């Protein structure tokens, strides 16, 4: 008696090839997301200038929005995490570091001195932005 059913070895090989292809695709997507996140495009180079004394920076899509912000002395800047992942905000020079923000949590800092600070997420260091207080 003969059978037309595929041999188990052929099924195992096909499954291994499929699993390998899915793994390669997943890695490619994750690398692409990591490389495209944070600031760094031409749009980010132009600062968003606001005269408000209460300003919110949204964290969404592994980015700070706006990524380049200018506010007046005395402004209170609030970081609001709208992302599914936890994030924070830390000035590279140590001027401030927010607490770890879960989704829908916020943290505010009032800036009484002028200056320019580059900041980043300590968990996702490719997430960067700039804050200027004038």
C-alpha positions as CSV (number, residue, x, y, z in Angstrom):
1,X,0.0,0.0,0.0
2,X,1.4,3.4,-1.0
3,X,0.4,6.8,0.3
4,X,0.5,10.2,-1.4
5,X,0.8,12.0,2.0
6,X,3.9,14.2,2.2
7,X,6.7,12.7,4.2
8,X,7.2,14.2,7.7
9,X,10.7,15.3,6.8
10,X,9.4,17.6,4.0
11,X,6.8,19.1,6.4
12,X,9.5,19.8,9.0
13,X,11.7,21.5,6.4
14,X,8.9,23.7,5.1
15,X,8.0,24.7,8.6
16,X,11.6,25.6,9.4
17,X,11.9,27.7,6.3
18,X,8.6,29.5,7.1
19,X,9.7,30.1,10.7
20,X,13.0,31.5,9.5
21,X,11.3,33.8,7.1
22,X,9.0,35.2,9.8
23,X,12.0,35.7,12.1
24,X,13.9,37.6,9.4
25,X,10.8,39.8,8.7
26,X,10.3,40.6,12.4
27,X,13.9,41.6,12.8
28,X,13.8,43.8,9.7
29,X,10.7,45.6,11.0
30,X,12.2,46.1,14.5
31,X,15.4,47.5,13.0
32,X,13.5,49.8,10.7
33,X,11.4,51.1,13.6
34,X,14.5,51.7,15.7
35,X,16.3,53.6,12.9
36,X,13.3,55.7,12.0
37,X,12.4,56.7,15.5
38,X,13.5,59.8,17.4
39,X,14.5,63.1,15.8
40,X,16.9,63.5,12.9
41,X,14.9,64.6,9.9
42,X,14.9,68.0,8.4
43,X,11.5,68.8,9.8
44,X,12.9,68.4,13.3
45,X,15.7,71.0,12.7
46,X,13.2,73.9,12.7
47,X,12.2,74.8,16.2
48,X,8.5,75.1,17.2
49,X,8.5,78.5,18.9
50,X,5.8,79.0,21.5
51,X,5.1,82.0,23.8
52,X,2.8,80.0,26.1
53,X,3.9,79.5,29.8
54,X,2.3,76.0,29.8
55,X,3.5,73.7,27.1
56,X,3.0,70.0,26.5
57,X,5.5,67.7,24.7
58,X,3.7,64.5,23.6
59,X,5.6,61.2,23.6
60,X,4.1,59.1,20.8
61,X,5.5,56.6,18.3
62,X,8.8,56.6,20.2
63,X,9.2,60.3,19.4
64,X,9.0,63.6,21.3
65,X,6.6,66.0,19.6
66,X,7.6,68.6,18.9
67,X,11.2,67.4,18.8
68,X,12.7,71.0,18.8
69,X,10.9,73.4,21.0
70,X,11.5,77.0,22.1
71,X,9.6,78.5,25.1
72,X,10.0,81.6,27.2
73,X,11.7,81.7,30.6
74,X,9.1,80.8,33.3
75,X,7.4,78.2,31.1
76,X,6.3,74.9,32.6
77,X,6.9,72.1,30.1
78,X,4.9,68.9,30.6
79,X,6.0,65.6,29.1
80,X,2.9,63.4,28.4
81,X,3.4,59.8,27.4
82,X,0.8,58.7,24.8
83,X,2.9,55.7,23.8
84,X,2.3,52.1,24.7
85,X,5.8,51.8,26.0
86,X,7.2,53.5,29.1
87,X,9.5,56.5,28.5
88,X,11.2,59.3,30.4
89,X,13.1,62.5,29.5
90,X,16.6,63.3,30.7
91,X,18.8,66.3,29.8
92,X,22.2,65.2,28.6
93,X,23.8,67.7,31.0
94,X,21.8,66.4,34.0
95,X,19.6,69.5,34.3
96,X,16.5,67.3,34.7
97,X,15.3,63.8,34.5
98,X,11.6,62.9,34.6
99,X,10.2,59.9,36.3
100,X,9.5,56.8,34.2
101,X,6.1,57.6,32.6
102,X,3.7,54.9,31.7
103,X,0.9,55.5,29.1
104,X,-1.2,58.6,29.9
105,X,1.2,59.7,32.7
106,X,2.9,63.2,32.7
107,X,5.7,65.0,34.4
108,X,6.2,68.8,34.5
109,X,9.3,71.0,34.9
110,X,9.3,74.8,35.2
111,X,12.3,76.5,33.6
112,X,13.4,79.7,35.3
113,X,16.7,80.2,33.5
114,X,17.4,80.5,29.7
115,X,19.4,77.8,28.0
116,X,19.3,75.1,25.4
117,X,19.2,71.4,26.4
118,X,19.4,68.3,24.3
119,X,17.5,65.5,26.0
120,X,16.7,61.8,25.4
121,X,14.8,58.8,26.7
122,X,17.1,56.8,29.0
123,X,15.3,53.6,28.1
124,X,15.3,54.3,24.3
125,X,18.4,56.5,23.8
126,X,17.7,57.0,20.0
127,X,14.7,59.1,21.1
128,X,16.2,62.6,21.2
129,X,14.9,66.2,21.2
130,X,16.0,69.8,22.0
131,X,14.4,72.3,24.4
132,X,15.4,76.0,24.2
133,X,14.3,78.4,27.0
134,X,14.7,82.0,25.9
